[in-house]
Each structure stands twice: as structure tokens, then as C-alpha cells.
């Protein structure tokens, strides 16, 4: 039976662990990029007015909010493509989530404004 020193075994285990982390990180990165690209594509469609939400066209203000989501998503994609820093990605995803929630809120506000305007016969004063 071959005998190995503890330092050799430790170094060998570290090498295997680094390879496992590298493989897992690459898989995570690829999945993250695929999901981010999907988010980007959908945000661009909303920003261009190519799709409707609840069968209603988006207002200019709503489309601008989705354009911000698309632009920020592109920045996150570029950052992840350059290198994978889990903490940085978490912060960026939190910001992206905030922007999406803001864009969704503007959509709800737009519906409320339309309902209020139709209830008052178009007069908002």
C-alpha cells in the first residue's frame, strides 16, 4: 500500500475542491446568465411597447421604467460574464428586483390613474 504524507493529501483535497468549486461556479454562472438574458429580452419587449400588460398598452412612463430594468440587466450580464462574485451578484440582483418592483408599481399606478380619469369623465381637476 502506498503511503502519502498528510501535506500531500491536504494539497490533493484542496486541488479537488477547487476543481469542484470551479465546475459548480461555471454551472451557476451559465444558469444565471441564461435567466438574466430572459429577463433582459422581456424587459426590452415591455420597454418597446411590443407587449401589453393585462391587455393594456404601457404608458411612456411605464416603458421608461422597463427600459431602466433592461439597461441594468445588461450591466449585470456584463458583470457576471466578466467574473463571478457571488456577493456582488446578490447585491446586483437585489437592485434589479427593486427596479422591477418599481416598474410593476408604476404599472399599477397607471391603471389607477386611468380608472380615476374614466370615473370623473376624463377631468382630473
N, C-alpha and C positions, 0 to 999 in steps of 0.2 A: 504494500500500500504506500502510495506517495505521501510524503509529509510536506505540508506547506506552513510557512510561518504566518503568524497572526497578521502582521502588517500586509502580507501579500493577500490574504483572504479579505481583509478590510478594503484594500485598494480594489480588489476584484469586485467586491459587492458594490462599492461606490460607482465603479465603471458601469456595472449592470443597471444600477439605479438611475444613473444619469441618462443612459440609453432609453430606459423605460419612460422617464420624465420627458425626454426629447420626443419620443414617439407619441405619447399621450398629449403633449402640448401641441404637436403638429395636428393631431386629430381634432383637438378642441379648436384650434385656430381655424382649420378648414370649415368646421361646422359653424363657427361664429361668423366667418366671412360669408358663407352661403346665406345665413339668416339676415345678416346686415345688408347684403345685396338685395334680398327680397324686400326688406323694409325700404331701402332706397328706391327701388323700382315703383313700389306702391305710393310712396310719398311724392315722387315725381309725377305720377299719373294724377294724384289729387291736386298738386300744385298747377299742373297744366289745365285742369278742369276736364280731363278726359273721362272721369268717372263721376258719378253722383253719389251722394250720401242720403240714404232714405228717399231715393228718387227725386232729390232736390239738387240743383246746381249749387256749387260753393260760391260764396261771395269772394270778392277780391281780397278782403282781409283774411278770410279762411285759407285761401290759396297761398297767400304770403306766409302764413304760419306753416303750412305744409312745405313750402319752399325752404324755410329755415330748417325744418326737420330733415329734408333731403340733403341740404348742404352740410349739416352737422354729421349726418350719417356717412357722407362721403369722407369727411375728416376722420371719423372713427375707423372706417375701412382702411384708409391710408395708414393710419397709426398701427392697426393690427397687422397689416401686410408688412410693415417695416420690422416690427418686433412685437413679441407677445409679453406684455407686462400685466399680469392678472389684476393687480391693484389699480393700475391706470385704466384698464378696460372697464373695471367695475365703476369707477368714477365717471367715465365717459358714457356708460350705459345708463347710469343714474340721470345724467344730464339729458341724454336722448329721451328717456322716459318722461322727464319733466317737460321737454319740448312737445312731445306727442300729447301729453295730458293737456298742455296749454292749447294746442291746436284743436283737440277734441272739445275743449271748453268753449272755444270761440265758435265752434260749430253749433253747440247747444245755445249759446247766446244769440247767434244769428237766427235760429228758429224762434226763440222767444221774441226777438225784435219783430220778425215777420208776423207772428201771431198777434202781437200788441198792435201793430200797424193795421192789420186787417180788422181787428176788433174795433178800432177807432175810426174806421173808414179811411185809413191812409193818413190821417192827421196825427202827427206826433206831438203837437203843441198843446 
